[in-house]
């Protein structure tokens, strides 16, 4: 599941303050910087819910 946000950095900071841990990746085709990966026309960040499901935040890039 993915949630669109207007400002991904702000959303990460707010959720992080509530204890949410975001994933970081360093693969040839997928690298995060400050928990954010730029994928074409959007930025994305991933985290797990309490059941282990991977969830995503995404922000459209203008």
Secondary structure as the mmCIF struct_conf table of DSSP 4:
data_model
#
loop_
_struct_conf.conf_type_id
_struct_conf.id
_struct_conf.beg_label_comp_id
_struct_conf.beg_label_asym_id
_struct_conf.beg_label_seq_id
_struct_conf.end_label_comp_id
_struct_conf.end_label_asym_id
_struct_conf.end_label_seq_id
STRN STRN1 UNK A 2 UNK A 4
BEND BEND1 UNK A 6 UNK A 6
HELX_RH_AL_P HELX_RH_AL_P1 UNK A 8 UNK A 17
TURN_TY1_P TURN_TY1_P1 UNK A 18 UNK A 19
STRN STRN2 UNK A 22 UNK A 22
STRN STRN3 UNK A 26 UNK A 27
TURN_TY1_P TURN_TY1_P2 UNK A 28 UNK A 29
STRN STRN4 UNK A 30 UNK A 31
STRN STRN5 UNK A 33 UNK A 33
TURN_TY1_P TURN_TY1_P3 UNK A 34 UNK A 35
STRN STRN6 UNK A 36 UNK A 36
STRN STRN7 UNK A 37 UNK A 39
TURN_TY1_P TURN_TY1_P4 UNK A 40 UNK A 41
STRN STRN8 UNK A 42 UNK A 48
TURN_TY1_P TURN_TY1_P5 UNK A 50 UNK A 51
BEND BEND2 UNK A 52 UNK A 52
STRN STRN9 UNK A 54 UNK A 60
#
